[in-house]
C-alpha cells in the first residue's frame, strides 16, 4: 500500500509540475505580446498547445473559413466541470427549453468570449491568448476559484481571413520601431482593409442572417450550448476611451430588467479596475441593442447577457489627440481586464444568473411579452419563398407548424398594411410567440420595431415578411400550433420527345440559378417580353424559351442539359412541339429576343465600397454561380470594354477612375450597346452628366419647393439649443427603413415581381423620375413609408422619386438601383432585380 501511495503521489506531483510549466504566449511565440501581430496559424498552435498541456482545457474546431483557416474555440474550467461538460451542456439546453426535461446537475455558468469579428480590430486576438493563459494557469488562484462554477469558451478569432489580411499587411509595412504618427503608412490600410471576411462582409451584422460560412458554422455550434454571457471584443477610433456596457438606448423593449441590471453590475466591476489603473472609459453611449444581428443583440434576444467591448484602435502604436502614445500592449491590457472581470462577475452571480436564464425561457413558452401572439405565412406563397423561410427559421431554431384553427381571424397584413380578416389554411406556416425563441420571433417578425430614440447605430427595420416578400399576417390571437410542415407540389416535368422548345417560368431566384446553369453549359435561348399562350397554357413575361433551333450542335446533350439543370434547381419544365403560339408572339418573332450570355465586368478597388463589392461578388459566386471578371478601378483604363457586355459599379465614388476623357470612352461603349449596373452612390457618376437623364429633381422649381422652409421653421432650426444639437437633423435622418415601391413589372427589370416591392432604404438620396427612360420602381408619396426610423423631411423629400430605373443611352442602357437589393445578402426579395438587370436589360 505504501508503495502504491508513493507512486500515486509522484504521479500527482508530476502532473502538477507539468501544468506549472505551462508556457505563456510570450514564451511560446518567442516575442512579447504587443510587439507585433500574431498570424492566425500561430494563435491556433498556441490554443492547441494549452489544451494538450492541461486536462481542464479542451480544444474544438467548429468550422473553416473560405480561405481554409480553422475556426476554433478552447474551453477552460475546473477539471470536474470539464469531466462533466456533457451534463452541464444538456442541463443548460433544458433550461433554454431546447431539450426535454429538467436540469439535474450542478449549476455551472457559461461565459463565451468572442474576439476579432472585425479583422483589423486585431488586438483582440492577442488578448485572447493572454486571457486563455491566465484562466488556465494552474497557480492563478483567482481564476481557479472562478472556474469552480464557470465554464469559459474562448473563440480567439471569428474572422481569421480578415485578420490575416490585416496582420500580414501591418507586419510588412511597420518598421522595426512602430511609427505612432497617424499619417504613417502603417496606420492607413490599402483597399479593402482587414475589417471584412473573404467576401468582404461585416460578420458583426450577420448573426441572425448567417449568410457567411463563419456565421453559419459558429451559430450551429452556439445553439448546442446557449451561453449565459457573450462578449464581443472590438476596436473603435484611436481617440475614444474604452467602451463597455451598459448599452446605449435604444434598447429593444424585449430586453429584460435582469439583462439591463446585470450589464450594469458587470460594468461597475469593470469601472472599479479601470479607475484603479487611471484608464478612462464610457458607457451607455453609441452602442445600442436593437438590430438583431449583432454579437451583443443576438445573444440578448436568446436569453444571454450580450455585450460589446470597444477598445481604441492602436495598431502597434499611435499618437492620440491628447498627445499620448497608445500602444498595442495598452489595448491588450484593457481588453484583458474586461474579459477577466466578466468571468469574475459571472462566477460571483452564478446562481442568480442561471435562475434568471431559466426564467427567461419559462416566460417565453408560457407568457411571452408580445403584442402579436401568432404569425401566419400563407401556403399560397411561392414554394421557393416558403422553403427559404423554413431554412431561415431552422437555422435560428424557431419552431413552426400548422394550426387547427379554421375560423377567420383578425390580423395585420404585411402586404396590405392594414388589419383584415383572414382564414388559416392547412398549408400555412404558423409561428407561435409561445416558444423558447419567443423574443427572436418578435424581433424578427414584428411589423414595427419600437425604438425609444431615433439615434441608432444601424438599420431599424428588417421584418422577415418584407425581407422575403411574403404574404403574411400578424395576429394578437393565440392560435394552437401543432407539428407539421407545408407540403410542396413536386416540380412538373411535362416534356415530350424531342420538343421544339422547353419553357421555364421566371418567378424567383431559383429560376435565375437555372438560367445561369444552362448558359454556362452553352445553351442558347430566348425569353418573352409579353404574355403568351401555347398548347393551352399561359406564360408570363420573362419566361425562358429554350428552342431546339440554335442548339442543334449539342445533339442529344441539349435535352439532357436542360432537364438535368431543371431537376438540380427544382424547376418545373414544360415543352411544346411547335413554336407557333395560341396567342402572343411566335418564338421566331423579333419581339421574342435572343438572350445572349452576358460577359460581366465588376469593379473593385479604390473608391469602391468594399461591402458593396463584396455583396455583389458573393451573390455572383455563391448564389447565382455565374462567372464575372473582377477589375480594379486603377486598371479600368486598360480594359478593352468590347470584351464585355455589362459593367457593374457597386456603390462608391468613381471620379478618379472616370475623368473627362475616360467618361467619353465609357459613354461611347454604352451607346454602342453596353449595359451598366450602377448601385447606390455609383449613380452619382451619371447624375447631371450630358447624355444621361439622371437628376435629383426634375426641375429647379421642384428642387426649390423641396428645400423651401417657412420662416418659423428656419427660426426654430437656427435657435436650436446646443444641448439639443443631436436632434437638429432628426427630421432628415434615414438610418435604414422600409418603403413600398410601385413596380412596373412589364419592364424586363421588373420581371417576376408583383406590382409592388418593399425596399430597405439606407439613405435619403432622392432621384427624379427619368423623363426619357423607364421608372421601374418608384416611391409614389410620403405614404409609401412602411416602418423604421425615417425623419419627416426625409419621407417628404423621397415622395415622387425614382428608386429603380433604366436610362436608355443609344443602343445601351444604364440601370440605376438607388437602393441595394443585395444588402448584406439577407434582403432576399430584392435579388431577382439584379438577375433581371444582368440577363434581360439591354438584350
Buried (B, 14 or more C-beta within 10 A) or exposed (E): EEEEEEEEEEEEEEEEEEBEEBEBBBEBBEEEBBBBBBBBEBBBBBBBBBBEBBEBBBBBEBBBBBEEBBBBBBBBBBEEBBEBBEBBBBBBBBBBBBBEEEBEEEBBBBBBBBBBBBBBBBBBBBBBBBBBBBBBBBEBEEBBBBBBBBBBBBBBBBBBBBBBBBBBBBBEBBEEEBBBEBEBEBBEBEBBBBBBBBBBBBBBBBBBBBBBBBBBBBBBBBBEBBBBBBBBBBBBEBBBBBBBBBBBBBBBBBBBEBBBBBBBBBBEBBBEBBEEEEBEBEBBEBBBBBBBBBBBBBBBBBBBBBBBBBBBBBBBBBBBEEEEEBBBBBBBBBBBBBBBBBBBBBBBBBEEBBEBBBBBBEBBBEEBEBBBBBBBBBBEBBBBBBBBBBEBBEBBBBBBBBBEBEEEBEBBBBBEEEBEEBEBEEBBBBBBBBBBBBBBBBBBBBBBBEBEBBBBBBBBBBBBBBBBBBBBBBBBEBBEBEEBEBEBEEBEEEBEEEBBBBBBBBBBBBBBBBBBBBBBBEBBBBBBBBBBEBBEEEBBBBBBBBBBEBBEEBEEBBBEBBBBBBEEBBBBBBBBEEBEBEEBBEBEBEEBBEBEBBEBBBBBBBBBBBBBBBBBBBBBBBBBEBEBEBBBBEEBEEBEBEEBBBBBBBBBBBEEBBEEEBBEEBBBBBEEBBBBBBBBBBBBBBBEEEBBBBBBBBEEEBBEEBEEEEEEEEEEEEEEEEEEEEBEBBBBBBBBBBBBBBBBBBBBBBBBBEEBBBBBBBBBBBBBBBEEBBBBBBBBBBEBBBBBBBBEBBBBBBBBBBBBBBBBBBEBBBBBBBBBBBBBBBBBBBBBBBBBBBBBBBB
